[in-house]
Amino acid sequence: MSRPFVPLPPEWIPSDARPWRSADTGRWLAAAPARWAHPLWSFLGLLAAAVWCTAAAPLPPCTAAEPCGADWWGMAFTAVVPLTLYWVWRQPRLALTGLGVILVGTAVEEGGFAGLLDPSGLALLAAAGWTAAALLHRLAAAGRQRQYAERAAGPAGHPLPAAAHTFRRGRFSFMLAAPLLAVAGVGLWQALEEIDAYEKWAAGAERITATVTGAGGDDEDAYVLTAAAGNRTYRVATDYPEDYPPGTAVELLTDGDRLRLASEPYDIFGWELLMLAAGLPGVAFAVNGAVGRGRSVRLRRGRAPVLQVLVREGHEDGRTWVYAADDPAASTPILHFHSLHSFVDEEEDEGEYEYEDVEGGDDRDGDGDGDSAKLTAEHLAEAKRELGRELREIADVFRGTDPAPPLREALLFGAPYPGAEVVFLTSEGGEPAVECSVTPVKPVAPGLRGAGSRPRERANGSRPVEEIAAAMEPANGPRTWSADLGSRGVGLFLLLLEGGLTWTVLDDGLSWTSWQVLMLVLGLPWLIGSVSTAFGWRVTADHGGLWVTGAWRVRRVPWERLGGVEYTADRLRFRLPGNEKLDLSPVGPGLPGRRTGRRPSAVRAAEEIRALLNRPELRPAGNAAPAEQGMPLGPVVVALSVLWAAAVLLLL
């Protein structure tokens, strides 16, 4: 009897390594943070308070004594707010630091902590207090989970596999951060250049004191002030006309060609926006990489706790899901993270390959060239077969028909807790495989609705015929599969697209251009066929075979002519003798099945027809009546399209 998972060779497992059993994982999961500490509540509260404080804070007027120039400290404080909101989710310790900076910065802006006693300030204090309590609770829960994991692993520690020491955590984050921070640096450089150019210009400009006499709109974005000085009147642009009511004294700078307000020296808002837009994600990526690198280095320095677990790669998102060692059914996931393989650095031998002489080989000149050529040809053929196999596997992944990854026995190095870095060792093809986490560990804790996260499998993923057949019972009448909600949704979208195309083509009456003719000839027939299939596809199975209803006809496929059936993306494909194929497309995506908990009709059709093909005893006893065989909707859609085209011509 085969084992339900890929085992580790016994010699790879240390004698003192303990299995992480369900009783221990249950205590570990029970120590997870409470729902009130979910980051969403802290995020929403802190965001609302920050928006309120920003809206309630009065903007200081621009004056010659305090011009509206660069405010680097203010911009840095502004950047801390979104970073803190992000760290509430990802980095609790850094989020606590960010909260402190926000409170101190707001108090400084308000002239002291007494300024936080207005309604908006009290809301910020309340949100910060709630967030701090939630963050501390999460950190305490992570500490308890780490203790439970270390207790389950026992006192023994083991060095990490050699391949794990070559892995450099955080490289991808640093690669993303570098160009973003470089762009932010360019923005800072350009802003400083603009400031320096203005200061040089202002040093040689003439200063004029004038009195504002009025303001008028120049266009939608800029305003113009009218100011008088002696017998002269000046018109100068401003971004804040509300700061200069009539009678206000202003200082003007001019060199004869340019005229500016001394209170509004330059405009570097665009460069500041660029610095924030590029710098914020750049800092976030860099911090994530640095934190991950630091934890990874600490894990590799000494001996780490080791737990025997079961792991599986998620079929949908590629995450690594960890299960208890005594849960071969993989019914209760414990934690998850993303991981990458790590390999031992080995010096590749660039010398010559030596081959043994093959008796009877064609080596007429005695230098072994015949044997080498023979072996080279064999290697090329093997490489070609391997490349073809890999390309087929990649194609299966994109089509969604690749088999689900197997459950594997593994050694988990490092105490798992939220935010931790871990390494695990498994067996792949009898060879050791080492993978290192590239995202922090996340426990499968109850979510906002009470249910924890689970591995998501593809709705159209392959299932064994035995599993499908076990859920089916022999039927007296025909079995039928037809368009479901997802397929009809696709049909409705295409029908609207067809209506819009018809309107576009007929917009100028019957005087068509070449591109309109091309759209009519190529686009309209395809749309009509696709709409008809999406709304009306149907497959009926009876004792003699299948009735396949498409857009224009109903085809009979006897069981003896059916070579197989598969669902890929939005297509049902029936394989027939002589490489002949019968396709139904579109038949709907697999997404509705994930939401309703039921597999899409096209997916069920492919699975159950495959079971009927391999298990004749499950086929219906009778044959389908004409009314049960289906009716093509193509002629109906054509008639509706003609009526719509006539209506469009009458309306235009």
Beta strands, then each sheet from edge to edge (+ up, - down):
strand 1: 18-19
strand 2: 206-217
strand 3: 223-229
strand 4: 232-238
strand 5: 249-254
strand 6: 259-261
strand 7: 306-313
strand 8: 320-323
strand 9: 333-337
strand 10: 339-342
strand 11: 408-413
strand 12: 423-428
strand 13: 431-437
strand 14: 442-443
strand 15: 479-482
strand 16: 538-541
strand 17: 545-549
strand 18: 554-558
strand 19: 564-568
strand 20: 571-576
strand 21: 580-584
sheet 1: 1+ 7+ 8- 9+ 14-
sheet 2: 1+ 7+ 11- 12+ 13- 10+
sheet 3: 4+ 3- 2+ 5- 6+
sheet 4: 15+ 16- 17+ 18-
sheet 5: 19+ 20- 21+
end
